[in-house]
Amino acid sequence: MTSADHPVAGEVAGAATRPRRRQSAEQTRQDILVAAGRRFARAGYAAVTLKDIAADVGVTAPLVVHYFDSKLDLFRAVAQAEDGPTIRMADLDGPVETMGLRLARLLATYWLNLDYSFPAIALVRSLDLEEARQLFAAEIDRRITDPLAAVLHGPDAQLRARLIAAQIMGFGLFAFGTLIDPDAPSPNPDALARTVDVFATALQACITPATACAPFPESAPRSA
């Protein structure tokens, strides 16, 4: 089954009940946010200007400042944007035996759509910025580690949640080539389905470890 079989429910806008001016302002702000996210995801914070972002939307740089105050504030908004699926949508309270597969399918949807994944990619490409490093750590905990640690059973729940977070980031950035090219084409359906299945197995190993994680025995001393 491919990621297309697991659509993310979108929010239905009540266009008929909103004043036209307010709707236009909200849409302009959202357009700026998405354009900025795509720019930061492709080039990183330092290489992007407000003029670049404004040109992508067809507005002026002062209008971008009107909505977001500064480039750094806009970057913060990008990092914290939540327009795409979150791991809570994988039914974390559902059967633990299939949590890995539910997460893998959801995450394929997330990583294969730049309109969803731009916050994560933008942060990774901007880690030379101290603010980005702080945001990256905070967002990983908020979006992944903390929700998972709250539902994982057994020992080392926090550690296992962090290892799952590491797998999630690696899955998106390397399995699909997103780190090299955020606009990389999606794999063919068969390859995608196989990738999701293998990833699900890796996730499940941390979700329901077969045995308690005991330290490895020390290596035997080498003979002289």
C-alpha positions as CSV (number, residue, x, y, z in Angstrom):
1,M,0.0,0.0,0.0
2,T,1.4,3.4,-0.9
3,S,1.2,6.7,1.0
4,A,-1.6,7.7,-1.3
5,D,-3.8,5.2,0.5
6,H,-3.5,7.2,3.7
7,P,-4.7,10.8,2.8
8,V,-4.4,13.4,5.5
9,A,-7.7,15.0,6.3
10,G,-7.5,18.7,5.5
11,E,-9.2,21.5,7.3
12,V,-12.3,22.7,5.6
13,A,-12.4,26.5,5.4
14,G,-15.7,28.1,6.0
15,A,-15.3,30.5,3.1
16,A,-18.9,31.4,2.9
17,T,-19.0,32.7,6.5
18,R,-15.7,34.7,6.5
19,P,-15.4,38.3,5.5
20,R,-13.5,38.6,2.2
21,R,-10.8,40.9,3.5
22,R,-10.0,38.6,6.4
23,Q,-9.9,35.5,4.2
24,S,-7.5,37.3,1.8
25,A,-5.2,38.3,4.7
26,E,-5.1,34.8,6.1
27,Q,-4.4,33.3,2.7
28,T,-1.6,35.9,2.0
29,R,0.0,35.0,5.3
30,Q,-0.2,31.3,4.6
31,D,1.2,31.8,1.1
32,I,4.2,33.7,2.6
33,L,4.7,31.0,5.2
34,V,4.8,28.2,2.6
35,A,7.0,30.1,0.2
36,A,9.4,30.9,3.0
37,G,9.4,27.3,4.1
38,R,10.2,26.1,0.6
39,R,13.0,28.6,0.3
40,F,14.6,27.8,3.6
41,A,14.2,24.1,2.9
42,R,16.1,24.4,-0.4
43,A,18.9,26.9,0.6
44,G,19.0,27.4,4.4
45,Y,18.3,30.5,6.4
46,A,21.5,32.5,5.5
47,A,21.0,32.2,1.7
48,V,17.4,33.4,1.7
49,T,16.2,37.0,1.6
50,L,12.8,38.6,2.3
51,K,12.9,39.8,-1.3
52,D,13.2,36.2,-2.5
53,I,10.2,35.1,-0.5
54,A,8.2,38.1,-1.5
55,A,8.9,37.5,-5.2
56,D,7.7,33.9,-4.9
57,V,4.4,35.1,-3.6
58,G,4.0,38.2,-5.8
59,V,4.1,40.7,-2.9
60,T,6.6,43.1,-1.5
61,A,9.2,42.6,1.2
62,P,7.6,45.2,3.4
63,L,4.4,43.2,3.3
64,V,6.3,40.2,4.5
65,V,7.6,42.2,7.4
66,H,4.0,43.4,8.1
67,Y,2.9,39.8,8.6
68,F,6.0,38.4,10.3
69,D,8.0,41.4,11.7
70,S,11.4,40.0,10.6
71,K,13.2,37.3,8.7
72,L,14.0,35.5,12.0
73,D,10.4,35.7,13.2
74,L,9.3,34.3,9.8
75,F,11.8,31.4,10.2
76,R,10.5,30.7,13.7
77,A,6.9,30.5,12.2
78,V,8.2,28.1,9.5
79,A,9.8,25.9,12.1
80,Q,6.7,25.7,14.2
81,A,4.2,25.4,11.3
82,E,1.7,22.5,11.5
83,D,0.0,22.2,8.2
84,G,0.8,18.6,7.6
85,P,0.2,15.3,9.4
86,T,1.5,14.9,13.0
87,I,2.5,11.5,14.5
88,R,-0.6,11.8,16.7
89,M,-2.6,11.1,13.6
90,A,-1.1,7.6,13.6
91,D,-3.5,6.6,16.4
92,L,-0.8,6.3,19.0
93,D,-3.4,4.8,21.4
94,G,-4.2,2.1,18.9
95,P,-2.8,-1.5,18.8
96,V,0.8,-1.3,19.7
97,E,1.7,-4.2,17.5
98,T,0.9,-2.2,14.4
99,M,2.1,1.2,15.5
100,G,5.3,1.0,13.4
101,L,3.3,0.4,10.2
102,R,0.9,3.3,11.0
103,L,3.7,5.6,11.7
104,A,5.6,4.5,8.6
105,R,2.6,5.2,6.3
106,L,2.0,8.6,7.9
107,L,5.6,9.6,7.7
108,A,5.8,8.7,4.0
109,T,2.9,11.0,3.4
110,Y,4.7,13.7,5.4
111,W,8.2,13.4,3.8
112,L,7.0,13.1,0.2
113,N,5.1,16.4,0.3
114,L,7.3,19.5,0.6
115,D,4.2,21.5,1.7
116,Y,4.2,19.3,4.8
117,S,7.9,18.7,5.4
118,F,9.4,22.1,4.8
119,P,9.6,22.9,8.6
120,A,11.9,19.9,9.2
121,I,14.0,20.3,6.1
122,A,14.4,24.1,6.7
123,L,15.7,23.5,10.2
124,V,18.2,20.9,9.0
125,R,19.5,23.1,6.3
126,S,19.9,26.0,8.7
127,L,21.7,24.4,11.6
128,D,24.6,26.8,11.3
129,L,22.2,29.3,12.9
130,E,22.1,29.1,16.7
131,E,18.3,29.8,16.7
132,A,17.8,27.0,14.3
133,R,19.7,24.5,16.5
134,Q,17.5,25.4,19.5
135,L,14.3,25.2,17.5
136,F,15.4,21.9,16.0
137,A,15.9,20.3,19.4
138,A,12.6,21.8,20.7
139,E,10.6,20.7,17.7
140,I,11.9,17.2,17.7
141,D,10.9,16.8,21.3
142,R,7.5,18.5,20.8
143,R,6.5,16.7,17.6
144,I,8.1,13.3,18.1
145,T,9.9,12.3,21.3
146,D,7.4,13.5,23.9
147,P,4.3,12.1,22.3
148,L,6.0,8.8,21.7
149,A,7.5,8.5,25.2
150,A,4.1,9.1,26.7
151,V,2.6,6.0,25.0
152,L,5.6,3.6,24.9
153,H,5.5,0.8,27.4
154,G,8.4,-0.9,29.1
155,P,11.9,0.2,30.1
156,D,13.8,3.0,28.4
157,A,10.7,4.6,26.9
158,Q,12.4,8.0,26.5
159,L,15.5,6.5,25.0
160,R,13.4,4.4,22.6
161,A,11.4,7.5,21.6
162,R,14.6,9.4,20.8
163,L,15.9,6.5,18.7
164,I,12.6,6.5,16.8
165,A,13.0,10.2,16.2
166,A,16.4,9.6,14.8
167,Q,15.0,7.0,12.4
168,I,12.2,9.3,11.4
169,M,14.6,12.1,10.4
170,G,16.9,9.7,8.6
171,F,14.0,8.1,6.8
172,G,12.9,11.5,5.3
173,L,16.3,13.0,4.6
174,F,18.0,9.9,3.1
175,A,15.5,7.2,2.1
176,F,13.8,9.6,-0.3
177,G,16.8,11.9,-1.0
178,T,15.0,14.8,0.5
179,L,18.2,16.2,2.1
180,I,19.9,16.4,-1.3
181,D,16.9,17.6,-3.2
182,P,13.7,18.7,-1.4
183,D,11.9,18.4,-4.8
184,A,13.1,14.9,-5.6
185,P,10.5,12.8,-7.4
186,S,8.6,10.2,-5.4
187,P,9.7,6.6,-5.8
188,N,7.5,4.3,-7.9
189,P,4.6,2.6,-6.0
190,D,6.3,-0.7,-5.5
191,A,9.5,0.8,-4.2
192,L,7.6,3.1,-1.9
193,A,5.5,0.2,-0.5
194,R,8.7,-1.9,0.1
195,T,10.4,1.1,1.8
196,V,7.5,1.7,4.1
197,D,7.3,-2.0,5.1
198,V,11.0,-2.1,5.9
199,F,10.9,1.2,7.8
200,A,7.8,0.0,9.7
201,T,9.8,-3.1,10.9
202,A,12.7,-0.9,12.1
203,L,10.3,1.4,14.0
204,Q,8.5,-1.5,15.6
205,A,11.8,-2.9,17.0
206,C,12.0,0.2,19.2
207,I,8.2,0.3,19.9
208,T,8.0,-3.3,21.1
209,P,11.5,-4.6,21.7
210,A,11.6,-8.4,21.8
211,T,13.6,-8.4,25.0
212,A,14.7,-5.9,27.6
213,C,17.7,-4.1,26.3
214,A,20.6,-5.5,28.3
215,P,24.1,-4.1,28.0
216,F,26.4,-6.0,25.6
217,P,29.0,-8.1,27.3
218,E,32.4,-6.6,27.4
219,S,34.7,-7.9,24.7
220,A,37.1,-10.6,25.7
221,P,40.6,-9.3,26.3
222,R,43.0,-9.8,23.4
223,S,45.7,-12.3,24.0
224,A,49.2,-10.9,24.0
